[in-house]
Amino acid sequence: MSTPLPDDSGRPADPGPEDVTPGPDQKPLLGGGRFGLFSEALLVGLGVSVLSLPIITAVPALAAGVSHVRRHLDGRPDTIAALWEDFRSACRGVWLVSIGMPVLLLVLLFNLQLIGAGGMPGGTGVRIATVFLVAVLLVVVLRSAAGWSPGARWGTVVQTAAKRAGDDLMGTFLLVVALGLCAVMMWMLAPIAVIVPGLLSLAVVAVEHRAAVRQG
């Protein structure tokens, strides 16, 4: 590599890209080099899976996971302690939502099982409608998790998420695709379920960012 020559004003030439050394306070791209974002998604997936073990904590756990992914991408502190604090904050006032959504999902899945076992007339149409409702419910859950912020009222968060799901149909479609891909991965390899929340958190952050850019 040749040594940069001073310009006519006596100042040394600007260093090239290969001469720039990151300062001590600079964070690597996406917080961890080549696999930084992927490793963060794995970490968030494991954390959200553990926090979701009681089932009724799944919604606030997912909200904390989405917030953690945003922290990582923004270069803010993204420690396990930060994830835990976000989870504790998301648990405030969430119980009607966090109980109602899993119950509604179980009812829909039970309905699918009955349709498959009963062979009722018109069962195909009812099955398609039920699968559609399951997909819509899961998209609203994801967008609710993305729309939550500390201090927000969960009732308002869910209403806004449902409106966004209808207004941003392309984003809703992308989230349905993400849900389908995660379902296929879990069908192929069941243990991968523990990292699925991290992948979905990353997907919903990307979809919401896309919508914000298009509106801006």
Beta strands, then each sheet from edge to edge (+ up, - down):
end
